[in-house]
């Protein structure tokens, strides 16, 4: 995956924050790591992030985030 490096950076920053007593920052970085995982997992084939999948059925998005 071409974005794996961002997880390494966030992990290093979280370790630094914990080591230096920046607990609130460490917790925010945990949240950021989870958000990265969700976004990367939900990317469509064209690289845009989907909302709820594709299709016309109930509860489905017909477009990706950023489309108008």
Jmol script that loads the backbone (N, CA, C; Angstrom):
load data "model"
ATOM      1  N   UNK A   1       0.852  -1.173   0.000  1.00  0.00           N
ATOM      2  CA  UNK A   1       0.000   0.000   0.000  1.00  0.00           C
ATOM      3  C   UNK A   1       0.899   1.238   0.000  1.00  0.00           C
ATOM      4  N   UNK A   2       0.544   2.215  -0.795  1.00  0.00           N
ATOM      5  CA  UNK A   2       1.418   3.365  -0.968  1.00  0.00           C
ATOM      6  C   UNK A   2       1.369   4.364   0.176  1.00  0.00           C
ATOM      7  N   UNK A   3       0.435   4.217   1.114  1.00  0.00           N
ATOM      8  CA  UNK A   3       0.298   5.162   2.218  1.00  0.00           C
ATOM      9  C   UNK A   3       0.729   4.567   3.560  1.00  0.00           C
ATOM     10  N   UNK A   4       1.381   3.413   3.552  1.00  0.00           N
ATOM     11  CA  UNK A   4       1.785   2.775   4.806  1.00  0.00           C
ATOM     12  C   UNK A   4       2.700   3.663   5.642  1.00  0.00           C
ATOM     13  N   UNK A   5       3.480   4.494   4.999  1.00  0.00           N
ATOM     14  CA  UNK A   5       4.435   5.331   5.710  1.00  0.00           C
ATOM     15  C   UNK A   5       3.762   6.243   6.732  1.00  0.00           C
ATOM     16  N   UNK A   6       2.528   6.672   6.463  1.00  0.00           N
ATOM     17  CA  UNK A   6       1.860   7.590   7.378  1.00  0.00           C
ATOM     18  C   UNK A   6       1.593   6.920   8.723  1.00  0.00           C
ATOM     19  N   UNK A   7       1.314   5.617   8.706  1.00  0.00           N
ATOM     20  CA  UNK A   7       1.112   4.907   9.968  1.00  0.00           C
ATOM     21  C   UNK A   7       2.401   4.872  10.779  1.00  0.00           C
ATOM     22  N   UNK A   8       3.538   4.696  10.103  1.00  0.00           N
ATOM     23  CA  UNK A   8       4.826   4.707  10.794  1.00  0.00           C
ATOM     24  C   UNK A   8       5.094   6.068  11.435  1.00  0.00           C
ATOM     25  N   UNK A   9       4.798   7.132  10.711  1.00  0.00           N
ATOM     26  CA  UNK A   9       5.015   8.479  11.233  1.00  0.00           C
ATOM     27  C   UNK A   9       4.128   8.735  12.448  1.00  0.00           C
ATOM     28  N   UNK A  10       2.844   8.379  12.346  1.00  0.00           N
ATOM     29  CA  UNK A  10       1.929   8.590  13.466  1.00  0.00           C
ATOM     30  C   UNK A  10       2.323   7.753  14.677  1.00  0.00           C
ATOM     31  N   UNK A  11       2.803   6.541  14.445  1.00  0.00           N
ATOM     32  CA  UNK A  11       3.257   5.687  15.545  1.00  0.00           C
ATOM     33  C   UNK A  11       4.472   6.299  16.241  1.00  0.00           C
ATOM     34  N   UNK A  12       5.414   6.810  15.464  1.00  0.00           N
ATOM     35  CA  UNK A  12       6.595   7.464  16.041  1.00  0.00           C
ATOM     36  C   UNK A  12       6.204   8.705  16.845  1.00  0.00           C
ATOM     37  N   UNK A  13       5.298   9.501  16.300  1.00  0.00           N
ATOM     38  CA  UNK A  13       4.845  10.701  17.015  1.00  0.00           C
ATOM     39  C   UNK A  13       4.132  10.330  18.315  1.00  0.00           C
ATOM     40  N   UNK A  14       3.313   9.272  18.266  1.00  0.00           N
ATOM     41  CA  UNK A  14       2.618   8.819  19.472  1.00  0.00           C
ATOM     42  C   UNK A  14       3.614   8.358  20.532  1.00  0.00           C
ATOM     43  N   UNK A  15       4.630   7.628  20.121  1.00  0.00           N
ATOM     44  CA  UNK A  15       5.658   7.179  21.067  1.00  0.00           C
ATOM     45  C   UNK A  15       6.380   8.364  21.695  1.00  0.00           C
ATOM     46  N   UNK A  16       6.704   9.346  20.876  1.00  0.00           N
ATOM     47  CA  UNK A  16       7.362  10.553  21.385  1.00  0.00           C
ATOM     48  C   UNK A  16       6.467  11.253  22.405  1.00  0.00           C
ATOM     49  N   UNK A  17       5.180  11.393  22.075  1.00  0.00           N
ATOM     50  CA  UNK A  17       4.250  12.073  22.966  1.00  0.00           C
ATOM     51  C   UNK A  17       4.150  11.340  24.307  1.00  0.00           C
ATOM     52  N   UNK A  18       4.033  10.027  24.271  1.00  0.00           N
ATOM     53  CA  UNK A  18       3.936   9.254  25.517  1.00  0.00           C
ATOM     54  C   UNK A  18       5.209   9.360  26.343  1.00  0.00           C
ATOM     55  N   UNK A  19       6.353   9.279  25.680  1.00  0.00           N
ATOM     56  CA  UNK A  19       7.634   9.345  26.372  1.00  0.00           C
ATOM     57  C   UNK A  19       7.838  10.701  27.051  1.00  0.00           C
ATOM     58  N   UNK A  20       7.268  11.736  26.472  1.00  0.00           N
ATOM     59  CA  UNK A  20       7.482  13.093  26.970  1.00  0.00           C
ATOM     60  C   UNK A  20       6.290  13.659  27.726  1.00  0.00           C
ATOM     61  N   UNK A  21       5.410  12.782  28.190  1.00  0.00           N
ATOM     62  CA  UNK A  21       4.311  13.197  29.051  1.00  0.00           C
ATOM     63  C   UNK A  21       3.213  13.985  28.362  1.00  0.00           C
ATOM     64  N   UNK A  22       3.078  13.815  27.071  1.00  0.00           N
ATOM     65  CA  UNK A  22       2.040  14.519  26.311  1.00  0.00           C
ATOM     66  C   UNK A  22       0.885  13.556  26.054  1.00  0.00           C
ATOM     67  N   UNK A  23       0.191  13.196  27.126  1.00  0.00           N
ATOM     68  CA  UNK A  23      -0.826  12.151  27.055  1.00  0.00           C
ATOM     69  C   UNK A  23      -1.983  12.516  26.133  1.00  0.00           C
ATOM     70  N   UNK A  24      -2.467  13.758  26.200  1.00  0.00           N
ATOM     71  CA  UNK A  24      -3.588  14.158  25.345  1.00  0.00           C
ATOM     72  C   UNK A  24      -3.196  14.056  23.868  1.00  0.00           C
ATOM     73  N   UNK A  25      -1.984  14.464  23.550  1.00  0.00           N
ATOM     74  CA  UNK A  25      -1.509  14.356  22.170  1.00  0.00           C
ATOM     75  C   UNK A  25      -1.402  12.891  21.750  1.00  0.00           C
ATOM     76  N   UNK A  26      -0.892  12.048  22.644  1.00  0.00           N
ATOM     77  CA  UNK A  26      -0.771  10.618  22.343  1.00  0.00           C
ATOM     78  C   UNK A  26      -2.141  10.018  22.030  1.00  0.00           C
ATOM     79  N   UNK A  27      -3.152  10.418  22.793  1.00  0.00           N
ATOM     80  CA  UNK A  27      -4.501   9.908  22.548  1.00  0.00           C
ATOM     81  C   UNK A  27      -5.047  10.409  21.210  1.00  0.00           C
ATOM     82  N   UNK A  28      -4.789  11.651  20.882  1.00  0.00           N
ATOM     83  CA  UNK A  28      -5.229  12.194  19.594  1.00  0.00           C
ATOM     84  C   UNK A  28      -4.536  11.469  18.438  1.00  0.00           C
ATOM     85  N   UNK A  29      -3.280  11.130  18.626  1.00  0.00           N
ATOM     86  CA  UNK A  29      -2.553  10.403  17.587  1.00  0.00           C
ATOM     87  C   UNK A  29      -3.085   8.984  17.437  1.00  0.00           C
ATOM     88  N   UNK A  30      -3.540   8.376  18.530  1.00  0.00           N
ATOM     89  CA  UNK A  30      -4.222   7.073  18.433  1.00  0.00           C
ATOM     90  C   UNK A  30      -5.468   7.207  17.556  1.00  0.00           C
ATOM     91  N   UNK A  31      -6.231   8.267  17.801  1.00  0.00           N
ATOM     92  CA  UNK A  31      -7.426   8.513  16.991  1.00  0.00           C
ATOM     93  C   UNK A  31      -7.065   8.740  15.528  1.00  0.00           C
ATOM     94  N   UNK A  32      -5.989   9.482  15.304  1.00  0.00           N
ATOM     95  CA  UNK A  32      -5.553   9.751  13.926  1.00  0.00           C
ATOM     96  C   UNK A  32      -5.161   8.452  13.224  1.00  0.00           C
ATOM     97  N   UNK A  33      -4.501   7.552  13.936  1.00  0.00           N
ATOM     98  CA  UNK A  33      -4.111   6.271  13.339  1.00  0.00           C
ATOM     99  C   UNK A  33      -5.349   5.467  12.935  1.00  0.00           C
ATOM    100  N   UNK A  34      -6.369   5.477  13.780  1.00  0.00           N
ATOM    101  CA  UNK A  34      -7.608   4.777  13.450  1.00  0.00           C
ATOM    102  C   UNK A  34      -8.282   5.401  12.230  1.00  0.00           C
ATOM    103  N   UNK A  35      -8.282   6.722  12.179  1.00  0.00           N
ATOM    104  CA  UNK A  35      -8.885   7.413  11.047  1.00  0.00           C
ATOM    105  C   UNK A  35      -8.162   7.086   9.745  1.00  0.00           C
ATOM    106  N   UNK A  36      -6.842   7.040   9.797  1.00  0.00           N
ATOM    107  CA  UNK A  36      -6.069   6.673   8.604  1.00  0.00           C
ATOM    108  C   UNK A  36      -6.448   5.266   8.149  1.00  0.00           C
ATOM    109  N   UNK A  37      -6.557   4.334   9.088  1.00  0.00           N
ATOM    110  CA  UNK A  37      -6.913   2.962   8.731  1.00  0.00           C
ATOM    111  C   UNK A  37      -8.285   2.900   8.067  1.00  0.00           C
ATOM    112  N   UNK A  38      -9.247   3.639   8.613  1.00  0.00           N
ATOM    113  CA  UNK A  38     -10.595   3.653   8.042  1.00  0.00           C
ATOM    114  C   UNK A  38     -10.574   4.256   6.647  1.00  0.00           C
ATOM    115  N   UNK A  39      -9.905   5.381   6.498  1.00  0.00           N
ATOM    116  CA  UNK A  39      -9.875   6.032   5.190  1.00  0.00           C
ATOM    117  C   UNK A  39      -9.179   5.180   4.141  1.00  0.00           C
ATOM    118  N   UNK A  40      -8.060   4.594   4.513  1.00  0.00           N
ATOM    119  CA  UNK A  40      -7.342   3.766   3.543  1.00  0.00           C
ATOM    120  C   UNK A  40      -8.162   2.538   3.158  1.00  0.00           C
ATOM    121  N   UNK A  41      -8.862   1.965   4.126  1.00  0.00           N
ATOM    122  CA  UNK A  41      -9.668   0.782   3.845  1.00  0.00           C
ATOM    123  C   UNK A  41     -10.873   1.103   2.964  1.00  0.00           C
ATOM    124  N   UNK A  42     -11.336   2.350   3.011  1.00  0.00           N
ATOM    125  CA  UNK A  42     -12.545   2.695   2.270  1.00  0.00           C
ATOM    126  C   UNK A  42     -12.276   3.399   0.948  1.00  0.00           C
ATOM    127  N   UNK A  43     -11.020   3.508   0.550  1.00  0.00           N
ATOM    128  CA  UNK A  43     -10.719   4.168  -0.717  1.00  0.00           C
ATOM    129  C   UNK A  43     -11.233   3.347  -1.890  1.00  0.00           C
ATOM    130  N   UNK A  44     -11.788   4.042  -2.848  1.00  0.00           N
ATOM    131  CA  UNK A  44     -12.260   3.393  -4.062  1.00  0.00           C
ATOM    132  C   UNK A  44     -11.097   3.124  -4.995  1.00  0.00           C
ATOM    133  N   UNK A  45     -11.370   2.452  -6.084  1.00  0.00           N
ATOM    134  CA  UNK A  45     -10.330   2.119  -7.057  1.00  0.00           C
ATOM    135  C   UNK A  45      -9.682   3.348  -7.656  1.00  0.00           C
ATOM    136  N   UNK A  46     -10.441   4.460  -7.744  1.00  0.00           N
ATOM    137  CA  UNK A  46      -9.886   5.661  -8.338  1.00  0.00           C
ATOM    138  C   UNK A  46      -9.176   6.542  -7.315  1.00  0.00           C
ATOM    139  N   UNK A  47      -9.021   6.046  -6.072  1.00  0.00           N
ATOM    140  CA  UNK A  47      -8.295   6.774  -5.045  1.00  0.00           C
ATOM    141  C   UNK A  47      -9.149   7.711  -4.223  1.00  0.00           C
ATOM    142  N   UNK A  48     -10.424   7.895  -4.604  1.00  0.00           N
ATOM    143  CA  UNK A  48     -11.294   8.744  -3.811  1.00  0.00           C
ATOM    144  C   UNK A  48     -11.906   7.917  -2.697  1.00  0.00           C
ATOM    145  N   UNK A  49     -12.299   8.558  -1.648  1.00  0.00           N
ATOM    146  CA  UNK A  49     -12.859   7.872  -0.496  1.00  0.00           C
ATOM    147  C   UNK A  49     -14.370   7.785  -0.647  1.00  0.00           C
ATOM    148  N   UNK A  50     -14.906   6.565  -0.573  1.00  0.00           N
ATOM    149  CA  UNK A  50     -16.344   6.372  -0.682  1.00  0.00           C
ATOM    150  C   UNK A  50     -17.044   6.631   0.630  1.00  0.00           C
ATOM    151  N   UNK A  51     -18.329   6.945   0.554  1.00  0.00           N
ATOM    152  CA  UNK A  51     -19.100   7.216   1.764  1.00  0.00           C
ATOM    153  C   UNK A  51     -19.653   5.916   2.331  1.00  0.00           C
ATOM    154  N   UNK A  52     -20.484   5.210   1.574  1.00  0.00           N
ATOM    155  CA  UNK A  52     -21.116   3.978   2.046  1.00  0.00           C
ATOM    156  C   UNK A  52     -21.123   2.924   0.959  1.00  0.00           C
ATOM    157  N   UNK A  53     -20.138   2.894   0.162  1.00  0.00           N
ATOM    158  CA  UNK A  53     -20.127   1.941  -0.938  1.00  0.00           C
ATOM    159  C   UNK A  53     -20.684   2.574  -2.198  1.00  0.00           C
ATOM    160  N   UNK A  54     -21.150   1.735  -3.094  1.00  0.00           N
ATOM    161  CA  UNK A  54     -21.709   2.235  -4.345  1.00  0.00           C
ATOM    162  C   UNK A  54     -23.028   1.564  -4.608  1.00  0.00           C
ATOM    163  N   UNK A  55     -23.778   2.086  -5.531  1.00  0.00           N
ATOM    164  CA  UNK A  55     -25.044   1.489  -5.894  1.00  0.00           C
ATOM    165  C   UNK A  55     -26.192   2.419  -5.627  1.00  0.00           C
ATOM    166  N   UNK A  56     -27.371   2.007  -6.018  1.00  0.00           N
ATOM    167  CA  UNK A  56     -28.549   2.845  -5.907  1.00  0.00           C
ATOM    168  C   UNK A  56     -29.481   2.428  -4.774  1.00  0.00           C
ATOM    169  N   UNK A  57     -29.153   1.364  -4.065  1.00  0.00           N
ATOM    170  CA  UNK A  57     -30.043   0.857  -3.027  1.00  0.00           C
ATOM    171  C   UNK A  57     -30.107   1.756  -1.812  1.00  0.00           C
ATOM    172  N   UNK A  58     -31.058   1.512  -0.926  1.00  0.00           N
ATOM    173  CA  UNK A  58     -31.193   2.301   0.302  1.00  0.00           C
ATOM    174  C   UNK A  58     -29.909   2.256   1.126  1.00  0.00           C
ATOM    175  N   UNK A  59     -29.548   3.389   1.687  1.00  0.00           N
ATOM    176  CA  UNK A  59     -28.362   3.461   2.532  1.00  0.00           C
ATOM    177  C   UNK A  59     -27.066   3.444   1.759  1.00  0.00           C
ATOM    178  N   UNK A  60     -27.144   3.630   0.472  1.00  0.00           N
ATOM    179  CA  UNK A  60     -25.940   3.600  -0.355  1.00  0.00           C
ATOM    180  C   UNK A  60     -25.652   4.977  -0.912  1.00  0.00           C
ATOM    181  N   UNK A  61     -24.386   5.321  -0.971  1.00  0.00           N
ATOM    182  CA  UNK A  61     -23.974   6.568  -1.602  1.00  0.00           C
ATOM    183  C   UNK A  61     -23.769   6.317  -3.080  1.00  0.00           C
ATOM    184  N   UNK A  62     -24.057   7.300  -3.873  1.00  0.00           N
ATOM    185  CA  UNK A  62     -23.902   7.162  -5.298  1.00  0.00           C
ATOM    186  C   UNK A  62     -22.635   7.854  -5.770  1.00  0.00           C
ATOM    187  N   UNK A  63     -22.015   8.609  -4.904  1.00  0.00           N
ATOM    188  CA  UNK A  63     -20.818   9.355  -5.278  1.00  0.00           C
ATOM    189  C   UNK A  63     -19.784   9.293  -4.170  1.00  0.00           C
ATOM    190  N   UNK A  64     -18.571   9.661  -4.493  1.00  0.00           N
ATOM    191  CA  UNK A  64     -17.480   9.664  -3.517  1.00  0.00           C
ATOM    192  C   UNK A  64     -17.403  11.021  -2.838  1.00  0.00           C
ATOM    193  N   UNK A  65     -16.727  11.070  -1.694  1.00  0.00           N
ATOM    194  CA  UNK A  65     -16.513  12.312  -0.994  1.00  0.00           C
ATOM    195  C   UNK A  65     -15.763  13.266  -1.915  1.00  0.00           C
ATOM    196  N   UNK A  66     -16.200  14.492  -1.971  1.00  0.00           N
ATOM    197  CA  UNK A  66     -15.567  15.485  -2.827  1.00  0.00           C
ATOM    198  C   UNK A  66     -16.284  15.670  -4.147  1.00  0.00           C
ATOM    199  N   UNK A  67     -17.105  14.708  -4.547  1.00  0.00           N
ATOM    200  CA  UNK A  67     -17.906  14.870  -5.760  1.00  0.00           C
ATOM    201  C   UNK A  67     -19.063  15.815  -5.457  1.00  0.00           C
ATOM    202  N   UNK A  68     -19.470  16.540  -6.433  1.00  0.00           N
ATOM    203  CA  UNK A  68     -20.629  17.424  -6.257  1.00  0.00           C
ATOM    204  C   UNK A  68     -21.686  17.066  -7.244  1.00  0.00           C
TER     205      UNK A  68
END
end "model"
wireframe off; spacefill off
backbone 0.3
color backbone group
